[in-house]
């Protein structure tokens, strides 16, 4: 079984074509949906590993629809994913996070458009995985009724920041040598499953769930930042504008955009500064004022911290 083949309702909107390779199927993202690939390997009965490297323009607004007992384990190497549930709660997967997702969970949208996403998904299908594990390990201790029980009976995804052991396993999956790759992939997946089943921490989600109204306010805060590049607006002022407690706004903003409000605003202004400096009709001071810096010296310092060179040096390099 392959997730991208079985759940066609979910993936048809983004997959342009599939290419059958020696040991995998490569799915290419349609140009109108974004760009990137998803490469699926059938590791053994009950296990599929998908390497994701995608950037999408819009959220996938389709209900997950796999009529089998399965668990999705996704590791985010870099990027961000917003998951919206049927109860209008939101959760976020960011750099270094691991998400365990049972298919009894009713998710109605997955948004990969916040940042380009690179990660690995391990799909576990019952009952085949039970037979595979018992066969490979020469035991009969794995039973369907208690396999990842906490995930199957959860009504939302379980998100934790990967500890050192789990992160090490996933990072090794990225660099497997071609020779014996299929064998090594099988070993790493079994190691991952045993690690997760023996570590009770995965059952305790560290994820913070947000209501739709809270997410809307966080996104409005971002629009305020982008639309007021020439001003210095404090977090407290933004929180009043969106009618949200400053602490909750900071927490929500960090989850949604992976950055503090201050850092996001500063980097956005510096990216804008690059665009303005490319216009030869504007002086460096005018670019500085347009980005909310009355002091040319402060502007130059922040620009250099962001890009390693001063605005004047950047303009010379353009020439």
Secondary structure as UniProt FT lines:
FT   HELIX           3..6
FT   HELIX           8..11
FT   TURN            12..14
FT   STRAND          15..20
FT   STRAND          25..29
FT   TURN            31..33
FT   STRAND          34..44
FT   TURN            45..46
FT   STRAND          47..56
FT   STRAND          70..85
FT   TURN            86..87
FT   STRAND          89..94
FT   TURN            95..96
FT   STRAND          97..102
FT   TURN            103..104
FT   STRAND          107..125
FT   TURN            126..127
FT   HELIX           128..137
FT   HELIX           144..146
FT   TURN            147..148
FT   HELIX           149..152
FT   STRAND          158..161
FT   HELIX           164..174
FT   TURN            179..180
FT   HELIX           181..198
FT   HELIX           200..203
FT   STRAND          210..211
FT   HELIX           212..227
FT   TURN            228..230
FT   HELIX           235..242
FT   HELIX           246..257
FT   HELIX           261..277
FT   TURN            280..281
FT   HELIX           284..290
FT   TURN            291..292
FT   HELIX           296..307
FT   HELIX           311..318
//
